[in-house]
């Protein structure tokens, strides 16, 4: 098989998970306040973000989507490891379900506004719903994007769909903010959490089924370059191990 050029690798990687929905900003979101909070601490929490009806319809649509066990990066491969990540996921770029399309449009509208306010230079969104079943171990501490350039994903926006959640259900998001603090955020229904994708975070074990729809705002070129760098770094690590270094 002919070796791909660097330009072809960048183009292929940059096309991953891309979805260009119509932008329809939600009138219920105070985008200026979201931007100010992100500038100050790296994250923002919005309760009653998009409305009970939106959450109910979107939750039903996401529960109906077929999901597969999530994988985790290990060197140049992706593997299943339920001790480190114990959820099932589905990417939603091809979904025609009206509630999902409506949410995608709202997030695209949010991306465009935050692009201007935070000078993000993003040009696309990707969408993933994830469910942790009752008793799931969660997802260990990680980042959604590298803290140094190239860094494709700029912001992570998690929308929670858990009408049965209660204070003892657990399943919180633990987030290390930009000020050195550690925040424990409950996955309440109709709650939107937006944070810089380079911040460390983890999902704690849950006692009830826990559903969320995550949107990433990213730059396609930088995402492609980031994926290529990760593969190069992994190959270098393997080479050094084989040399006994």
C-alpha atoms as one frame of an Amber mdcrd trajectory, in Angstrom:
protein
   0.000   0.000   0.000   1.417   3.401  -0.983   2.535   5.565   1.941   0.255
   8.553   2.501   1.732  12.030   2.325   1.636  14.291   5.369  -1.038  16.425
   3.683  -3.215  13.350   3.124  -2.810  12.267   6.755  -3.799  15.697   8.000
  -6.823  15.808   5.714  -7.969  12.302   6.708  -7.580  12.940  10.429  -9.203
  16.356  10.213 -12.377  14.846   8.765 -12.998  12.647  11.829 -16.354  13.129
  13.577 -17.182  16.284  11.597 -20.780  17.394  11.425 -21.919  20.758  10.010
 -25.421  21.361  11.428 -27.474  24.474  10.926 -26.676  27.000  13.646 -29.611
  27.931  15.876 -28.385  29.589  19.088 -30.528  28.839  22.114 -32.236  31.975
  23.475 -32.024  30.520  26.999 -28.215  30.578  27.141 -26.350  33.658  28.358
 -23.332  33.198  26.119 -21.566  36.308  27.409 -21.711  34.941  30.967 -20.480
  31.532  29.778 -17.514  33.157  28.034 -16.650  35.267  31.091 -16.675  32.217
  33.375 -14.462  30.242  30.990 -12.012  33.140  30.799 -11.878  33.312  34.599
 -11.750  29.650  35.629 -11.679  27.551  32.456 -15.222  26.254  32.909 -18.874
  27.218  33.314 -21.934  25.422  34.731 -25.406  26.324  33.455 -28.429  24.815
  35.209 -31.846  24.668  33.506 -29.821  25.261  30.368 -32.112  24.294  27.484
 -35.393  23.441  29.171 -37.140  20.383  30.580 -38.873  19.546  27.289 -35.612
  19.692  25.353 -33.911  17.434  27.915 -36.807  14.955  27.942 -36.990  14.632
  24.145 -33.224  14.529  23.684 -32.840  11.959  26.442 -35.371   9.645  24.793
 -33.622  10.010  21.431 -30.185   9.293  22.916 -31.408   6.251  24.832 -32.765
   4.813  21.578 -29.398   5.067  19.794 -27.384   1.862  19.523 -24.129   2.183
  21.461 -20.861   0.286  21.711 -18.350  -0.076  24.565 -16.018   2.921  24.619
 -12.312   2.531  23.905  -9.265   4.237  25.352  -5.985   5.215  23.686  -3.029
   2.906  24.367   0.019   3.668  22.265  -1.059   3.664  18.632  -4.097   1.473
  19.372  -7.500   1.911  20.941  -8.481  -0.796  23.434 -11.376  -1.675  25.713
 -10.460  -1.347  29.385 -13.479  -1.188  31.699 -11.242  -0.524  34.710 -10.258
   2.807  33.217 -13.359   3.636  31.171 -16.688   1.900  31.651 -19.244   3.567
  29.374 -20.947   2.794  26.068 -21.029   5.478  23.381 -22.426   6.495  20.011
 -21.308   9.310  17.723 -24.276  11.239  16.378 -23.126  13.025  13.228 -25.497
  10.948  11.049 -28.529  11.009  13.350 -31.756  12.284  11.776 -33.696  12.303
  15.067 -35.252  15.801  15.432 -34.262  16.276  19.112 -30.647  15.420  18.293
 -30.633  17.706  15.262 -32.095  20.506  17.390 -29.395  20.045  20.026 -26.664
  19.957  17.409 -27.953  23.240  15.987 -27.975  24.819  19.460 -24.405  23.711
  20.125 -23.249  24.946  16.714 -24.789  28.320  17.529 -22.985  28.316  20.875
 -19.707  27.416  19.142 -19.983  30.349  16.751 -20.688  32.837  19.565 -17.882
  31.524  21.774 -15.546  31.555  18.799 -15.941  35.321  18.630 -15.862  35.958
  22.374 -12.939  33.654  23.214 -11.049  33.800  19.884 -11.070  29.999  19.656
 -10.601  29.547  15.893 -12.789  26.417  15.865 -14.483  25.366  12.647 -16.489
  22.232  13.528 -18.321  20.258  16.212 -18.491  16.561  17.011 -21.205  14.898
  19.088 -21.193  11.787  21.286 -23.729  10.374  23.708 -22.422   8.176  26.515
 -24.196   6.042  29.083 -22.688   4.640  32.267 -24.847   1.835  33.617 -25.620
   1.607  37.329 -22.522   0.279  39.066 -20.140   1.424  36.308 -16.662   2.336
  37.497 -16.537   5.638  35.573 -13.680   7.119  33.558 -10.239   7.796  35.003
  -8.598  11.232  35.058  -7.812  12.425  31.528  -7.867  15.356  29.113  -9.904
  15.685  25.925  -7.105  17.616  24.226  -3.404  18.228  24.656  -2.450  21.185
  26.907   0.110  22.270  24.275  -0.185  22.927  20.536  -1.274  21.387  18.268
  -4.519  21.056  20.207  -7.593  20.296  18.115 -10.429  20.256  20.630 -10.842
  23.678  22.229 -14.008  23.333  24.345 -15.975  20.405  25.747 -19.711  20.939
  26.335 -21.472  18.191  28.301 -25.266  18.207  28.519 -26.730  15.885  31.169
 -29.901  13.850  30.639 -30.676  12.296  34.013 -34.210  13.048  35.254 -33.888
  10.373  37.971 -30.641  11.703  39.365 -30.568  12.368  43.124 -27.947  13.484
  45.636 -26.840   9.956  46.587 -26.686   8.618  43.020 -23.012   9.683  42.608
 -21.575   9.720  39.066 -20.210  13.248  39.448 -17.756  14.915  37.087 -14.555
  15.830  38.901 -12.875  18.765  37.154  -9.490  20.385  37.784 -10.102  24.036
  36.881  -7.706  26.633  35.472  -7.204  28.230  38.901  -5.890  25.091  40.596
  -9.216  24.161  42.200 -10.991  20.814  42.061 -14.728  20.902  41.357 -17.242
  18.103  41.885 -20.132  18.627  39.455 -23.347  16.640  39.700 -24.846  15.251
  36.443 -28.210  16.952  36.989 -30.849  16.843  34.291 -30.731  19.837  31.892
 -27.318  20.917  33.207 -24.711  22.109  30.698 -21.032  22.092  31.660 -18.631
  23.829  29.271 -14.868  23.724  29.880 -11.560  24.007  28.088 -10.809  20.578
  26.634  -7.240  20.653  27.955  -8.445  20.606  31.588  -8.108  17.318  33.455
 -11.346  15.630  34.511 -12.800  12.264  35.471 -16.189  10.581  35.820 -16.865
   8.952  39.177 -18.651   5.655  39.734 -22.433   5.894  39.471 -25.228   4.103
  41.325 -27.846   4.737  38.618 -27.758   4.876  34.831 -26.013   8.110  33.822
 -26.536   9.659  30.365 -24.863  12.664  28.767 -24.397  14.165  25.319 -20.948
  15.654  24.782 -20.083  18.215  22.118 -16.518  19.126  21.228 -15.738  22.434
  19.521 -12.567  21.896  17.510 -10.238  23.095  14.781  -9.996  20.494  12.013
  -6.409  21.174  10.971  -5.081  21.235  14.537  -7.000  18.042  15.359  -5.358
  16.303  12.420  -1.906  17.511  13.456  -2.557  16.489  17.080  -3.553  12.941
  16.077  -0.450  12.602  13.898   1.784  13.860  16.740   0.222  11.322  19.150
   0.972   8.485  16.742   4.543   9.692  16.227   5.100   9.991  19.985   3.683
   6.500  20.563   5.967   5.026  17.889   8.967   6.815  19.421   8.119   5.392
  22.869   7.879   1.897  21.352  11.225   2.364  19.568  12.934   3.461  22.791
  11.467   0.496  24.712  12.744  -1.903  22.063  16.213  -0.366  22.425  16.046
  -0.938  26.166  16.186   2.774  27.020
